[in-house]
Amino acid sequence: MQWHEITIHTTEEATEAISHYMHELGAGGVSIEESGSLNRPRDTSLGQWYELPLNDIPEGEAVMKGYFSDLEDIDSIVKQISKFVGSLMEFGLDAGKAEISVREVDEEDWATAWKQYYKPVKISERITVKPTWEPYESAADELVIELDPGMAFGTGTHATTSLCLRTLEKVIKPGDHVIDVGTGSGILAIGAAKLGAERVLAIDLDPVAVSSSEENVKLNGLEGRITVRESDLLQVFHDHREKSLDLGVKLPVKVVVANILAEIILLFIDDVYQVLEQEGTYVVSGVITSKEDAVAEALEKAGFRVEYREREDDWVVLTARKV
C-alpha cells in the first residue's frame, strides 16, 4: 500500500501539538527527528518514534513526518496542517520555519518501525498499558490494558490519554454505562470496562480507528461489554431515538469521556449534555492549557459544573458534572 508522507520542518516545542493534530486528521503514524543528542528524555506521546543518531538538525529544531493513506485528499490535509501550524503562535508555540513537503512511500518503510520504542507504560498504581508484543509480569491486582494501536491514536503514553485514564479511575463506579467519544485505539473504552463499567459505547468517525478499537477490544476479551460504532455522538443519539439502534449502553449514561482537540470538543458539548443522566460526569481531555478556560466556560454555559482539573505538560483534563 502507498502512503502520503508529509514532512514538516518545525521546532521541538511545537512537535507535540502538531503530532496530536495530525492524528486527529487521520495520520497513520508520526515520526520525529530532533537535533542530535542521544541522552535526552524522549516523549512518545502519540506512539511516535524518534530517530536517534546524531544529525545536522540545529538545536531546538525538529523534522516531523506524518503518514496518510493514499485514499485521502492530501491537498486538503496539507492545507489544514499549514493553517494549524500557522496558528500555533496564538497559543505561545513557535513553529519555526514550518516548511511542509509531500512524497509517496511504501507502507513497509514505516508501519512497524515505531514498535521497538513502545514499551509497557504504568499509568497509575493500578493501571498499566502493555503492547501486545511485549512480555510483562503483572501484579495480582493490576489492571493491564493489552494494546496494539496500529494506525489509530491512543497508546497511553500521551499526557492526554494518561490524564483521562487516571481520571476515569476516580470517576467510574461498578455498573456504570459509559460513552467514549473519539475512541481511537479504544484504550479509554477498555480502561473504563476494566475499571468496572458494565457497558461501554466507543465511537469514532475514522474507520481505521474503529477497526483498531474492535481488535483491541477482542485482545482484552471485552466484546460482550464494549460496542464500537463508526459514528459521531449526534448521529448515535439520532439513530437510537429514531431507529431504536442497539448501542450496547442504556441512554442516558453515567459517564462520557472525550479525548479530542478543544476545537472539536466545543462543537458537541450540547450533544454530550443530552446523552448524560442528571449528575452524570463528563471527562474532557485533549485540551491544550491555552484553551482550558474557553472549554471550561463553554461547559458551564451548557449547564455543566466543572469540578476538577488536572494538568500534565501543556495539556489539561476537566471533569464536569451535569447539573
C-alpha positions in Angstrom: 0.0 0.0 0.0 1.2 3.5 -0.8 1.1 6.4 1.7 1.5 10.1 1.6 4.4 11.2 3.7 4.1 14.8 4.9 7.3 16.3 6.2 7.3 19.4 8.4 10.4 21.3 9.5 9.5 22.9 12.8 10.7 23.4 16.4 10.9 20.9 19.2 8.4 22.9 21.3 5.7 22.6 18.6 6.1 18.8 17.9 3.5 17.6 20.5 0.7 19.9 19.3 1.4 19.1 15.6 1.6 15.3 16.4 -1.8 15.5 18.1 -3.4 17.4 15.3 -2.0 15.1 12.6 -3.5 12.1 14.4 -6.8 14.0 14.6 -6.7 14.3 10.8 -6.2 10.6 10.5 -2.4 10.1 10.3 -1.4 6.5 10.3 1.8 7.3 12.1 4.1 10.2 13.1 7.9 10.2 13.4 10.0 12.9 14.9 13.7 13.6 14.4 15.2 16.2 16.7 18.6 17.8 17.0 21.2 15.1 17.6 21.5 14.2 21.3 21.4 10.6 22.4 20.9 11.0 26.1 17.9 13.4 26.4 14.5 12.2 27.5 12.1 11.4 24.6 8.3 11.9 24.6 6.4 9.0 22.8 3.2 10.9 23.3 1.2 9.6 20.4 3.0 6.4 19.5 5.5 8.4 17.5 9.1 7.2 17.3 12.4 9.1 17.3 15.4 8.7 15.1 18.3 8.9 17.5 21.6 9.0 15.5 23.4 12.3 15.5 22.3 14.6 12.7 22.8 18.1 11.4 19.4 19.4 12.7 20.0 22.7 14.5 19.4 22.8 18.3 15.8 23.3 19.1 14.5 22.3 15.7 12.8 19.1 14.5 11.7 17.3 11.4 8.3 15.6 11.6 6.8 13.1 9.2 3.1 12.2 9.2 1.7 9.4 7.1 -1.7 9.4 5.4 -3.5 6.8 3.3 -3.2 7.4 -0.5 -7.0 7.4 -0.5 -7.1 10.7 1.5 -7.3 14.1 -0.2 -3.7 15.1 0.6 -4.0 18.6 -0.7 -6.8 19.3 1.8 -4.9 17.8 4.6 -1.8 19.8 3.8 -3.9 23.0 3.8 -5.4 22.1 7.2 -2.0 21.3 8.7 -0.5 24.5 7.3 -3.3 26.6 8.8 -3.0 24.8 12.2 0.8 25.2 12.3 0.4 28.9 11.4 -2.0 29.4 14.3 0.4 27.9 16.9 1.9 31.3 17.8 -1.6 32.3 19.2 -1.0 29.6 21.8 2.5 30.7 22.6 4.2 28.0 20.5 6.9 28.9 17.9 6.6 26.6 14.9 9.8 27.9 13.4 10.2 27.6 9.6 7.1 25.4 9.3 8.2 24.2 5.8 5.9 21.4 4.5 6.6 18.9 1.7 4.9 15.7 0.5 6.1 12.5 -1.1 4.8 8.9 -1.7 6.2 6.0 0.4 5.6 2.2 0.8 3.8 1.1 3.9 6.7 -1.3 4.8 9.1 1.6 5.2 7.4 2.9 8.3 4.4 0.9 9.6 6.2 -1.3 12.2 9.4 0.7 12.9 7.9 2.5 15.9 7.1 -0.7 17.7 10.6 -1.1 19.1 10.2 2.1 21.1 6.7 1.3 22.5 7.1 -0.4 25.9 4.7 -1.1 28.8 3.5 2.1 30.5 2.4 2.3 34.1 -0.4 4.9 34.2 -1.2 4.6 37.9 -0.7 2.2 40.8 -3.5 0.0 39.3 -3.4 0.6 35.5 -0.7 -0.5 33.0 -0.9 -0.3 29.3 1.0 -3.1 27.6 1.7 -3.5 23.9 0.7 -7.0 22.8 4.2 -7.9 21.6 6.0 -7.1 24.9 6.3 -9.6 27.8 5.1 -8.3 31.1 4.7 -9.7 34.6 1.6 -8.1 36.2 0.7 -7.9 39.9 -2.4 -9.7 41.2 -4.5 -6.6 41.5 -3.1 -4.8 38.4 -5.4 -3.8 35.5 -3.5 -4.4 32.3 -4.7 -3.0 29.0 -3.4 -5.1 26.1 -3.0 -2.8 23.1 -1.9 -2.8 19.5 -2.8 0.8 18.4 -1.8 0.1 14.8 -2.6 3.2 12.9 -5.0 4.7 15.5 -4.5 7.3 18.1 -4.0 6.2 21.7 -1.0 4.4 23.1 -1.3 5.5 26.7 1.9 7.4 26.7 0.5 10.8 25.7 -0.4 13.1 28.5 -4.0 13.5 27.4 -4.6 9.7 27.4 -2.9 9.1 30.8 -4.8 12.0 32.3 -8.0 10.5 31.1 -7.3 7.0 32.4 -6.3 8.4 35.8 -9.5 10.5 35.9 -11.7 7.5 34.9 -10.1 5.6 37.7 -11.6 8.2 40.1 -14.9 8.5 38.3 -16.0 5.0 37.2 -18.3 3.1 39.5 -19.2 -0.6 39.1 -22.2 -1.0 36.8 -21.8 2.4 35.1 -22.7 2.8 31.4 -20.1 4.9 29.5 -19.6 6.5 26.1 -16.1 7.1 24.7 -16.2 9.8 22.0 -13.3 9.7 19.5 -12.2 6.3 20.8 -9.1 5.9 18.6 -7.4 2.7 19.6 -10.1 2.0 22.1 -7.8 2.5 25.1 -10.2 4.6 27.2 -13.2 2.4 26.5 -11.1 -0.7 27.5 -9.9 1.2 30.6 -13.4 2.1 31.6 -14.5 -1.5 31.3 -11.6 -2.8 33.3 -12.3 -0.2 36.0 -15.8 -1.6 36.4 -18.1 -0.1 33.8 -20.8 -2.6 32.9 -21.3 -1.4 29.3 -19.2 1.0 27.1 -20.0 2.5 23.7 -16.9 3.5 21.8 -17.5 5.8 18.8 -15.2 7.3 16.1 -15.6 8.8 12.7 -12.4 7.2 11.4 -12.9 3.7 10.1 -9.2 2.9 10.8 -9.8 3.8 14.4 -13.0 1.7 14.5 -11.1 -1.3 13.2 -8.3 -0.9 15.6 -10.6 -0.4 18.6 -12.6 -3.6 17.7 -9.3 -5.6 17.5 -8.1 -4.2 20.9 -11.5 -4.9 22.5 -11.1 -8.6 21.4 -7.5 -8.7 22.6 -8.8 -7.8 26.1 -11.7 -10.2 26.0 -14.3 -7.4 26.3 -16.5 -8.0 23.2 -19.5 -8.6 25.4 -19.2 -5.2 27.2 -17.9 -2.8 24.6 -19.8 -1.8 21.5 -17.8 0.0 18.7 -19.6 2.2 16.2 -18.4 4.4 13.3 -20.3 7.5 14.1 -20.4 10.8 16.0 -22.4 11.5 19.1 -25.2 13.3 17.4 -25.8 10.5 14.9 -25.7 7.8 17.6 -28.3 9.7 19.6 -30.5 10.2 16.5 -30.2 6.5 15.4 -31.0 5.3 18.9 -34.1 7.5 19.1 -35.4 7.2 15.6 -34.3 3.7 14.6 -34.0 2.0 18.0 -30.4 1.2 17.2 -28.8 -1.0 19.9 -25.9 0.9 21.2 -24.9 -1.6 23.9 -25.5 1.1 26.6 -28.6 2.5 28.1 -29.2 6.2 27.5 -28.8 8.5 29.3 -25.4 7.2 30.5 -23.5 7.9 33.7 -20.1 8.9 32.1 -18.9 10.4 28.8 -15.2 10.7 28.1 -13.7 12.6 25.1 -10.0 12.9 24.4 -10.2 15.2 21.3 -8.8 18.6 20.4 -10.5 21.5 22.1 -11.8 22.9 18.8 -13.8 19.7 18.3 -14.9 19.4 21.9 -16.5 22.8 21.7 -18.7 21.6 18.8 -20.6 18.8 20.6 -20.9 19.9 24.3 -24.7 20.2 23.9 -24.8 16.6 22.5 -22.9 15.3 25.5 -25.4 17.1 27.8 -28.3 15.2 26.1 -26.8 11.7 26.5 -25.7 12.2 30.1 -28.0 11.4 33.0 -28.6 14.1 35.7 -25.5 14.4 37.9 -23.6 12.4 35.2 -19.9 13.1 34.6 -18.1 14.4 31.5 -14.4 13.8 31.4 -12.8 16.1 28.8 -9.2 16.0 27.6 -7.1 16.7 24.5 -7.3 20.3 25.7 -4.1 22.4 25.5 -3.8 24.7 28.5 -4.2 27.9 26.5 -7.7 26.7 25.6 -8.6 25.4 29.1 -10.6 28.5 30.1 -12.6 28.6 26.8 -13.6 24.9 27.2 -14.5 25.4 30.9 -16.6 28.4 30.1 -18.4 26.6 27.3 -19.1 23.7 29.7 -20.5 26.0 32.3 -22.7 27.8 29.7 -24.1 24.4 28.5 -25.2 23.5 32.1 -22.2 21.6 33.4 -20.3 22.4 36.6 -16.5 22.0 36.3 -15.4 20.2 39.4 -11.9 19.1 38.8 -8.9 19.9 36.6 -5.5 18.2 36.3 -2.6 19.3 34.1 0.3 17.5 32.6 2.9 19.1 30.3 0.8 21.5 28.3 -2.4 19.6 28.5 -5.4 19.5 30.9 -8.3 17.2 31.7 -11.5 18.7 33.0 -14.2 16.7 35.0 -17.6 18.3 34.7 -21.0 17.3 36.2 -24.4 17.7 34.5 -26.5 19.9 36.9 
